[in-house]
Amino acid sequence: MPERSTDPSRPADPAPRTEPAYKALTKHLPEPRFVPLPDYTRVDEALMLAQAEVFYRKMDQRRTTRHFATEPVPRRLIELAILTAGTAPSGAHRQPWRFVAIDDPKLKAKIRAAAEEEELKTYSERMTDEWREALHPLGTDHVKEHLTDAPWLVVLFAEKYGLRPDGSHRKNYYVDESVGIAAGLFIAAIHVMGLVTLTHTPNPMGFLRDLLGRGTNEKAVLLLPVGYPRTDAKVPDLQRLPLDAIVQWNA
């Protein structure tokens, strides 16, 4: 539990509100239960900066590749990446993410065949010239060998609405934002543990729900092959935007 600061150089904590405003609107509901912030230890600012620098440098090494080794990856690593994703914040704590992890070669082959069928239509019929030009530096096409080369495919679904035991719908909130944060944490976890992944979005993605037997209240968001990179793996020669291109400080 964090302790109130006794350091005179630090501002005092704000006083807590004596009567939260939500109580006037939720008198008919049970009182929310709160617990102290767990496992928080404030560290020295110099250490904070050092840890932040190390983490940034590590994440700056992350690259997307389509060249996967077929070497097996322990299931526990996939479990830990999904557990990490599950720590994401979510609207009203609905946790509207669902993961399907696949290492069955036959099922991966079915997914690849279905994805390539859709992708061929996209590249040859649906794709505009502008879209095709935007993808050109990535060197992509409709052939998706990574879907069978990678030892794991992880499909991320967004739960558009929940289902109560009686079958009625329960509204979820900020689904896209919540699932997007979970996806980012999953990708970070995969990178930190020494594996690679690819954010594949076959268009359209409805076939994944059908192949994997998911409910109509879910939509596929990402198809993420996971594994080790091939020894000859390559990535596009691209650069990330600098800080001043992605941030504004105040108005």
ZADO-1210 file (C-alpha; in nm, 4 decimals, padded with zeros to 6 digits):
<atoms>
<atom x="00.0000" y="00.0000" z="00.0000" code="MET" pos="1"/>
<atom x="00.1452" y="00.3417" z="-00.0877" code="PRO" pos="2"/>
<atom x="00.2201" y="00.5608" z="00.2101" code="GLU" pos="3"/>
<atom x="00.1490" y="00.9327" z="00.2317" code="ARG" pos="4"/>
<atom x="00.4666" y="01.1243" z="00.1654" code="SER" pos="5"/>
<atom x="00.6638" y="01.2753" z="00.4512" code="THR" pos="6"/>
<atom x="00.9146" y="01.4279" z="00.2097" code="ASP" pos="7"/>
<atom x="00.8766" y="01.8085" z="00.2400" code="PRO" pos="8"/>
<atom x="00.9984" y="01.8512" z="-00.1191" code="SER" pos="9"/>
<atom x="00.6971" y="01.6613" z="-00.2529" code="ARG" pos="10"/>
<atom x="00.3501" y="01.8147" z="-00.2734" code="PRO" pos="11"/>
<atom x="00.0981" y="01.6814" z="-00.0265" code="ALA" pos="12"/>
<atom x="-00.1583" y="01.4357" z="-00.1606" code="ASP" pos="13"/>
<atom x="-00.4970" y="01.5922" z="-00.2418" code="PRO" pos="14"/>
<atom x="-00.7593" y="01.5310" z="00.0227" code="ALA" pos="15"/>
<atom x="-01.0097" y="01.2623" z="-00.0809" code="PRO" pos="16"/>
<atom x="-01.3665" y="01.3667" z="-00.1512" code="ARG" pos="17"/>
<atom x="-01.5919" y="01.3076" z="00.1450" code="THR" pos="18"/>
<atom x="-01.8984" y="01.2235" z="-00.0636" code="GLU" pos="19"/>
<atom x="-01.8374" y="01.1051" z="-00.4224" code="PRO" pos="20"/>
<atom x="-02.0911" y="01.2475" z="-00.6675" code="ALA" pos="21"/>
<atom x="-02.1779" y="00.9053" z="-00.8091" code="TYR" pos="22"/>
<atom x="-02.3595" y="00.8125" z="-00.4869" code="LYS" pos="23"/>
<atom x="-02.6465" y="01.0475" z="-00.5627" code="ALA" pos="24"/>
<atom x="-02.7063" y="00.8657" z="-00.8925" code="LEU" pos="25"/>
<atom x="-02.6622" y="00.5077" z="-00.7723" code="THR" pos="26"/>
<atom x="-02.8498" y="00.4910" z="-00.4420" code="LYS" pos="27"/>
<atom x="-03.0324" y="00.1799" z="-00.5634" code="HIS" pos="28"/>
<atom x="-02.7044" y="-00.0090" z="-00.6216" code="LEU" pos="29"/>
<atom x="-02.4740" y="-00.1788" z="-00.3714" code="PRO" pos="30"/>
<atom x="-02.1813" y="00.0244" z="-00.2410" code="GLU" pos="31"/>
<atom x="-01.8696" y="-00.0309" z="-00.4587" code="PRO" pos="32"/>
<atom x="-01.5871" y="-00.2183" z="-00.2898" code="ARG" pos="33"/>
<atom x="-01.2383" y="-00.0691" z="-00.2950" code="PHE" pos="34"/>
<atom x="-00.9043" y="-00.2040" z="-00.1746" code="VAL" pos="35"/>
<atom x="-00.5693" y="-00.0281" z="-00.1292" code="PRO" pos="36"/>
<atom x="-00.3525" y="00.0061" z="-00.4407" code="LEU" pos="37"/>
<atom x="-00.1595" y="-00.3233" z="-00.4339" code="PRO" pos="38"/>
<atom x="00.2120" y="-00.3843" z="-00.4719" code="ASP" pos="39"/>
<atom x="00.3079" y="-00.0253" z="-00.5451" code="TYR" pos="40"/>
<atom x="00.6515" y="00.0906" z="-00.4394" code="THR" pos="41"/>
<atom x="00.7642" y="00.4383" z="-00.5336" code="ARG" pos="42"/>
<atom x="01.1194" y="00.4387" z="-00.6655" code="VAL" pos="43"/>
<atom x="01.3799" y="00.7090" z="-00.6994" code="ASP" pos="44"/>
<atom x="01.3351" y="00.9315" z="-01.0053" code="GLU" pos="45"/>
<atom x="01.6785" y="00.8395" z="-01.1393" code="ALA" pos="46"/>
<atom x="01.5828" y="00.4723" z="-01.1287" code="LEU" pos="47"/>
<atom x="01.2506" y="00.5498" z="-01.2941" code="MET" pos="48"/>
<atom x="01.4308" y="00.7220" z="-01.5805" code="LEU" pos="49"/>
<atom x="01.6777" y="00.4369" z="-01.6154" code="ALA" pos="50"/>
<atom x="01.4004" y="00.1765" z="-01.6238" code="GLN" pos="51"/>
<atom x="01.1993" y="00.3812" z="-01.8721" code="ALA" pos="52"/>
<atom x="01.5023" y="00.4190" z="-02.0987" code="GLU" pos="53"/>
<atom x="01.5757" y="00.0451" z="-02.0890" code="VAL" pos="54"/>
<atom x="01.2151" y="-00.0419" z="-02.1676" code="PHE" pos="55"/>
<atom x="01.1974" y="00.2067" z="-02.4539" code="TYR" pos="56"/>
<atom x="01.5236" y="00.0786" z="-02.6046" code="ARG" pos="57"/>
<atom x="01.3921" y="-00.2758" z="-02.5799" code="LYS" pos="58"/>
<atom x="01.0624" y="-00.1886" z="-02.7456" code="MET" pos="59"/>
<atom x="01.2381" y="00.0166" z="-03.0129" code="ASP" pos="60"/>
<atom x="01.3975" y="-00.3099" z="-03.1271" code="GLN" pos="61"/>
<atom x="01.0541" y="-00.4581" z="-03.1948" code="ARG" pos="62"/>
<atom x="00.9860" y="-00.5242" z="-03.5611" code="ARG" pos="63"/>
<atom x="00.7122" y="-00.7017" z="-03.7509" code="THR" pos="64"/>
<atom x="00.8313" y="-00.9880" z="-03.9673" code="THR" pos="65"/>
<atom x="00.6594" y="-01.2331" z="-04.1985" code="ARG" pos="66"/>
<atom x="00.9460" y="-01.4824" z="-04.1818" code="HIS" pos="67"/>
<atom x="00.8845" y="-01.7352" z="-03.9052" code="PHE" pos="68"/>
<atom x="01.0816" y="-02.0420" z="-03.8045" code="ALA" pos="69"/>
<atom x="00.8775" y="-02.3587" z="-03.7574" code="THR" pos="70"/>
<atom x="01.0503" y="-02.4345" z="-03.4251" code="GLU" pos="71"/>
<atom x="00.7976" y="-02.5090" z="-03.1468" code="PRO" pos="72"/>
<atom x="00.7244" y="-02.2485" z="-02.8807" code="VAL" pos="73"/>
<atom x="00.6152" y="-02.3612" z="-02.5325" code="PRO" pos="74"/>
<atom x="00.2452" y="-02.3140" z="-02.4636" code="ARG" pos="75"/>
<atom x="00.3265" y="-02.1433" z="-02.1326" code="ARG" pos="76"/>
<atom x="00.4827" y="-01.8495" z="-02.3191" code="LEU" pos="77"/>
<atom x="00.1589" y="-01.7979" z="-02.5103" code="ILE" pos="78"/>
<atom x="-00.0376" y="-01.8233" z="-02.1868" code="GLU" pos="79"/>
<atom x="00.1800" y="-01.5572" z="-02.0244" code="LEU" pos="80"/>
<atom x="00.1419" y="-01.3232" z="-02.3223" code="ALA" pos="81"/>
<atom x="-00.2364" y="-01.3607" z="-02.3058" code="ILE" pos="82"/>
<atom x="-00.2358" y="-01.3098" z="-01.9287" code="LEU" pos="83"/>
<atom x="-00.0335" y="-00.9924" z="-01.9832" code="THR" pos="84"/>
<atom x="-00.2872" y="-00.8732" z="-02.2407" code="ALA" pos="85"/>
<atom x="-00.5587" y="-00.9432" z="-01.9870" code="GLY" pos="86"/>
<atom x="-00.4121" y="-00.6826" z="-01.7508" code="THR" pos="87"/>
<atom x="-00.5311" y="-00.4072" z="-01.9853" code="ALA" pos="88"/>
<atom x="-00.7808" y="-00.1516" z="-01.8580" code="PRO" pos="89"/>
<atom x="-01.1248" y="-00.1731" z="-02.0160" code="SER" pos="90"/>
<atom x="-01.4484" y="00.0216" z="-02.0301" code="GLY" pos="91"/>
<atom x="-01.6535" y="-00.0546" z="-01.7164" code="ALA" pos="92"/>
<atom x="-01.4082" y="-00.3408" z="-01.6554" code="HIS" pos="93"/>
<atom x="-01.5956" y="-00.5555" z="-01.9092" code="ARG" pos="94"/>
<atom x="-01.2684" y="-00.7069" z="-02.0388" code="GLN" pos="95"/>
<atom x="-01.4162" y="-00.7605" z="-02.3875" code="PRO" pos="96"/>
<atom x="-01.1193" y="-00.9500" z="-02.5326" code="TRP" pos="97"/>
<atom x="-01.1158" y="-01.3181" z="-02.6183" code="ARG" pos="98"/>
<atom x="-00.8118" y="-01.5048" z="-02.7495" code="PHE" pos="99"/>
<atom x="-00.8022" y="-01.8276" z="-02.9480" code="VAL" pos="100"/>
<atom x="-00.4569" y="-01.9910" z="-02.9567" code="ALA" pos="101"/>
<atom x="-00.3948" y="-02.2479" z="-03.2304" code="ILE" pos="102"/>
<atom x="-00.1039" y="-02.4870" z="-03.2786" code="ASP" pos="103"/>
<atom x="-00.2938" y="-02.7612" z="-03.4652" code="ASP" pos="104"/>
<atom x="-00.1294" y="-02.7827" z="-03.8114" code="PRO" pos="105"/>
<atom x="-00.4535" y="-02.8874" z="-03.9808" code="LYS" pos="106"/>
<atom x="-00.6465" y="-02.5956" z="-03.8364" code="LEU" pos="107"/>
<atom x="-00.3667" y="-02.3543" z="-03.9250" code="LYS" pos="108"/>
<atom x="-00.3790" y="-02.4856" z="-04.2827" code="ALA" pos="109"/>
<atom x="-00.7549" y="-02.4230" z="-04.2976" code="LYS" pos="110"/>
<atom x="-00.7066" y="-02.0702" z="-04.1687" code="ILE" pos="111"/>
<atom x="-00.4343" y="-02.0045" z="-04.4241" code="ARG" pos="112"/>
<atom x="-00.6459" y="-02.1363" z="-04.7111" code="ALA" pos="113"/>
<atom x="-00.9436" y="-01.9236" z="-04.6088" code="ALA" pos="114"/>
<atom x="-00.7274" y="-01.6158" z="-04.5496" code="ALA" pos="115"/>
<atom x="-00.5532" y="-01.6485" z="-04.8861" code="GLU" pos="116"/>
<atom x="-00.8873" y="-01.6856" z="-05.0621" code="GLU" pos="117"/>
<atom x="-01.0063" y="-01.3572" z="-04.9124" code="GLU" pos="118"/>
<atom x="-00.6706" y="-01.1858" z="-04.9594" code="GLU" pos="119"/>
<atom x="-00.6552" y="-01.2795" z="-05.3280" code="LEU" pos="120"/>
<atom x="-00.9907" y="-01.1070" z="-05.3780" code="LYS" pos="121"/>
<atom x="-00.8673" y="-00.8070" z="-05.1814" code="THR" pos="122"/>
<atom x="-00.5410" y="-00.7664" z="-05.3708" code="TYR" pos="123"/>
<atom x="-00.6931" y="-00.8306" z="-05.7145" code="SER" pos="124"/>
<atom x="-01.0417" y="-00.6781" z="-05.6822" code="GLU" pos="125"/>
<atom x="-01.1101" y="-00.4802" z="-05.3648" code="ARG" pos="126"/>
<atom x="-00.7860" y="-00.2886" z="-05.3221" code="MET" pos="127"/>
<atom x="-00.7667" y="00.0657" z="-05.4553" code="THR" pos="128"/>
<atom x="-00.4541" y="00.1949" z="-05.6270" code="ASP" pos="129"/>
<atom x="-00.3891" y="00.4208" z="-05.3273" code="GLU" pos="130"/>
<atom x="-00.4108" y="00.1257" z="-05.0877" code="TRP" pos="131"/>
<atom x="-00.1870" y="-00.0876" z="-05.3073" code="ARG" pos="132"/>
<atom x="00.0681" y="00.1932" z="-05.3251" code="GLU" pos="133"/>
<atom x="00.0637" y="00.2316" z="-04.9448" code="ALA" pos="134"/>
<atom x="00.1357" y="-00.1394" z="-04.8967" code="LEU" pos="135"/>
<atom x="00.4048" y="-00.1592" z="-05.1634" code="HIS" pos="136"/>
<atom x="00.7001" y="-00.0761" z="-04.9289" code="PRO" pos="137"/>
<atom x="00.5978" y="-00.3705" z="-04.7100" code="LEU" pos="138"/>
<atom x="00.6273" y="-00.6203" z="-04.9938" code="GLY" pos="139"/>
<atom x="00.3031" y="-00.7998" z="-04.9085" code="THR" pos="140"/>
<atom x="00.0797" y="-01.0103" z="-05.1306" code="ASP" pos="141"/>
<atom x="-00.2007" y="-01.2628" z="-05.0900" code="HIS" pos="142"/>
<atom x="00.0321" y="-01.5557" z="-05.0108" code="VAL" pos="143"/>
<atom x="00.0464" y="-01.5963" z="-04.6326" code="LYS" pos="144"/>
<atom x="00.2990" y="-01.8685" z="-04.5562" code="GLU" pos="145"/>
<atom x="00.3489" y="-01.7283" z="-04.2063" code="HIS" pos="146"/>
<atom x="00.0080" y="-01.8692" z="-04.1135" code="LEU" pos="147"/>
<atom x="00.1413" y="-02.2237" z="-04.1414" code="THR" pos="148"/>
<atom x="00.5102" y="-02.1610" z="-04.0675" code="ASP" pos="149"/>
<atom x="00.4593" y="-01.9973" z="-03.7268" code="ALA" pos="150"/>
<atom x="00.4097" y="-02.2536" z="-03.4490" code="PRO" pos="151"/>
<atom x="00.1210" y="-02.0553" z="-03.3014" code="TRP" pos="152"/>
<atom x="-00.1634" y="-01.8479" z="-03.4396" code="LEU" pos="153"/>
<atom x="-00.3405" y="-01.6307" z="-03.1857" code="VAL" pos="154"/>
<atom x="-00.6690" y="-01.4784" z="-03.2964" code="VAL" pos="155"/>
<atom x="-00.7935" y="-01.1813" z="-03.0967" code="LEU" pos="156"/>
<atom x="-01.1689" y="-01.1342" z="-03.0859" code="PHE" pos="157"/>
<atom x="-01.3624" y="-00.8355" z="-02.9559" code="ALA" pos="158"/>
<atom x="-01.6769" y="-00.9161" z="-02.7617" code="GLU" pos="159"/>
<atom x="-01.9251" y="-00.6645" z="-02.9022" code="LYS" pos="160"/>
<atom x="-02.1719" y="-00.7400" z="-02.6229" code="TYR" pos="161"/>
<atom x="-02.1861" y="-00.9914" z="-02.3410" code="GLY" pos="162"/>
<atom x="-02.4430" y="-01.2652" z="-02.2942" code="LEU" pos="163"/>
<atom x="-02.6254" y="-01.3218" z="-01.9680" code="ARG" pos="164"/>
<atom x="-02.7175" y="-01.6772" z="-01.8591" code="PRO" pos="165"/>
<atom x="-03.0702" y="-01.6235" z="-01.9939" code="ASP" pos="166"/>
<atom x="-02.9319" y="-01.5249" z="-02.3356" code="GLY" pos="167"/>
<atom x="-03.0079" y="-01.1548" z="-02.3060" code="SER" pos="168"/>
<atom x="-02.7480" y="-00.9013" z="-02.4136" code="HIS" pos="169"/>
<atom x="-02.5237" y="-00.7100" z="-02.1747" code="ARG" pos="170"/>
<atom x="-02.3743" y="-00.3917" z="-02.3163" code="LYS" pos="171"/>
<atom x="-01.9974" y="-00.3585" z="-02.3340" code="ASN" pos="172"/>
<atom x="-01.8344" y="-00.0156" z="-02.3361" code="TYR" pos="173"/>
<atom x="-01.5409" y="00.1225" z="-02.5350" code="TYR" pos="174"/>
<atom x="-01.4819" y="-00.2180" z="-02.6895" code="VAL" pos="175"/>
<atom x="-01.2446" y="-00.1090" z="-02.9664" code="ASP" pos="176"/>
<atom x="-01.0333" y="00.1011" z="-02.7319" code="GLU" pos="177"/>
<atom x="-01.0158" y="-00.1737" z="-02.4686" code="SER" pos="178"/>
<atom x="-00.9252" y="-00.4486" z="-02.7131" code="VAL" pos="179"/>
<atom x="-00.6681" y="-00.2249" z="-02.8805" code="GLY" pos="180"/>
<atom x="-00.4885" y="-00.1718" z="-02.5500" code="ILE" pos="181"/>
<atom x="-00.4928" y="-00.5471" z="-02.4821" code="ALA" pos="182"/>
<atom x="-00.3459" y="-00.6120" z="-02.8266" code="ALA" pos="183"/>
<atom x="-00.0617" y="-00.3702" z="-02.7580" code="GLY" pos="184"/>
<atom x="00.0222" y="-00.5406" z="-02.4300" code="LEU" pos="185"/>
<atom x="00.0176" y="-00.8820" z="-02.6003" code="PHE" pos="186"/>
<atom x="00.2575" y="-00.7623" z="-02.8698" code="ILE" pos="187"/>
<atom x="00.4873" y="-00.6061" z="-02.6093" code="ALA" pos="188"/>
<atom x="00.4901" y="-00.9275" z="-02.4055" code="ALA" pos="189"/>
<atom x="00.5759" y="-01.1368" z="-02.7109" code="ILE" pos="190"/>
<atom x="00.8655" y="-00.9056" z="-02.7939" code="HIS" pos="191"/>
<atom x="01.0040" y="-00.8878" z="-02.4396" code="VAL" pos="192"/>
<atom x="01.0108" y="-01.2678" z="-02.4118" code="MET" pos="193"/>
<atom x="01.2163" y="-01.2938" z="-02.7309" code="GLY" pos="194"/>
<atom x="00.9577" y="-01.3949" z="-02.9904" code="LEU" pos="195"/>
<atom x="00.8141" y="-01.2137" z="-03.2915" code="VAL" pos="196"/>
<atom x="00.4636" y="-01.1579" z="-03.4174" code="THR" pos="197"/>
<atom x="00.2733" y="-00.9971" z="-03.7026" code="LEU" pos="198"/>
<atom x="-00.0518" y="-00.8014" z="-03.6895" code="THR" pos="199"/>
<atom x="-00.2345" y="-00.9690" z="-03.9759" code="HIS" pos="200"/>
<atom x="-00.5799" y="-00.8391" z="-04.0659" code="THR" pos="201"/>
<atom x="-00.7244" y="-01.0468" z="-04.3503" code="PRO" pos="202"/>
<atom x="-01.0121" y="-00.8566" z="-04.5015" code="ASN" pos="203"/>
<atom x="-01.2898" y="-00.9500" z="-04.4352" code="PRO" pos="204"/>
<atom x="-01.2304" y="-01.1537" z="-04.1174" code="MET" pos="205"/>
<atom x="-01.5688" y="-01.3192" z="-04.0642" code="GLY" pos="206"/>
<atom x="-01.4322" y="-01.6589" z="-04.1697" code="PHE" pos="207"/>
<atom x="-01.2268" y="-01.6751" z="-03.8486" code="LEU" pos="208"/>
<atom x="-01.5362" y="-01.6654" z="-03.6302" code="ARG" pos="209"/>
<atom x="-01.6916" y="-01.9444" z="-03.8332" code="ASP" pos="210"/>
<atom x="-01.3791" y="-02.1633" z="-03.8434" code="LEU" pos="211"/>
<atom x="-01.3165" y="-02.1265" z="-03.4709" code="LEU" pos="212"/>
<atom x="-01.6756" y="-02.1622" z="-03.3557" code="GLY" pos="213"/>
<atom x="-01.7040" y="-01.8240" z="-03.1869" code="ARG" pos="214"/>
<atom x="-02.0352" y="-01.6564" z="-03.1096" code="GLY" pos="215"/>
<atom x="-02.2039" y="-01.3933" z="-03.3206" code="THR" pos="216"/>
<atom x="-02.1420" y="-01.1448" z="-03.0389" code="ASN" pos="217"/>
<atom x="-01.7708" y="-01.1527" z="-03.1215" code="GLU" pos="218"/>
<atom x="-01.5740" y="-01.0111" z="-03.4125" code="LYS" pos="219"/>
<atom x="-01.2190" y="-01.1036" z="-03.5123" code="ALA" pos="220"/>
<atom x="-00.9803" y="-00.8116" z="-03.4745" code="VAL" pos="221"/>
<atom x="-00.6290" y="-00.9485" z="-03.5297" code="LEU" pos="222"/>
<atom x="-00.4663" y="-01.2684" z="-03.6494" code="LEU" pos="223"/>
<atom x="-00.1280" y="-01.2893" z="-03.4780" code="LEU" pos="224"/>
<atom x="00.1239" y="-01.5557" z="-03.5811" code="PRO" pos="225"/>
<atom x="00.3779" y="-01.6048" z="-03.3021" code="VAL" pos="226"/>
<atom x="00.7164" y="-01.7742" z="-03.3059" code="GLY" pos="227"/>
<atom x="01.0886" y="-01.7341" z="-03.3510" code="TYR" pos="228"/>
<atom x="01.2149" y="-01.5435" z="-03.6554" code="PRO" pos="229"/>
<atom x="01.3831" y="-01.7399" z="-03.9320" code="ARG" pos="230"/>
<atom x="01.7602" y="-01.7049" z="-03.9376" code="THR" pos="231"/>
<atom x="01.7242" y="-01.5196" z="-04.2696" code="ASP" pos="232"/>
<atom x="01.4267" y="-01.3073" z="-04.1562" code="ALA" pos="233"/>
<atom x="01.4037" y="-00.9628" z="-04.3113" code="LYS" pos="234"/>
<atom x="01.1944" y="-00.6548" z="-04.2409" code="VAL" pos="235"/>
<atom x="01.1139" y="-00.3498" z="-04.4542" code="PRO" pos="236"/>
<atom x="01.3661" y="-00.0663" z="-04.4314" code="ASP" pos="237"/>
<atom x="01.1365" y="00.1796" z="-04.2564" code="LEU" pos="238"/>
<atom x="01.1815" y="00.4438" z="-03.9867" code="GLN" pos="239"/>
<atom x="00.9610" y="00.5420" z="-03.6947" code="ARG" pos="240"/>
<atom x="00.8399" y="00.8979" z="-03.6511" code="LEU" pos="241"/>
<atom x="01.0487" y="01.1107" z="-03.4126" code="PRO" pos="242"/>
<atom x="00.9062" y="01.2335" z="-03.0841" code="LEU" pos="243"/>
<atom x="00.8253" y="01.5832" z="-03.2065" code="ASP" pos="244"/>
<atom x="00.6100" y="01.4365" z="-03.4841" code="ALA" pos="245"/>
<atom x="00.3866" y="01.2373" z="-03.2494" code="ILE" pos="246"/>
<atom x="00.3472" y="01.4545" z="-02.9388" code="VAL" pos="247"/>
<atom x="00.2163" y="01.7988" z="-02.8453" code="GLN" pos="248"/>
<atom x="00.2839" y="01.9422" z="-02.5006" code="TRP" pos="249"/>
<atom x="-00.0103" y="02.1514" z="-02.3821" code="ASN" pos="250"/>
<atom x="-00.2108" y="02.3744" z="-02.6164" code="ALA" pos="251"/>
</atoms>
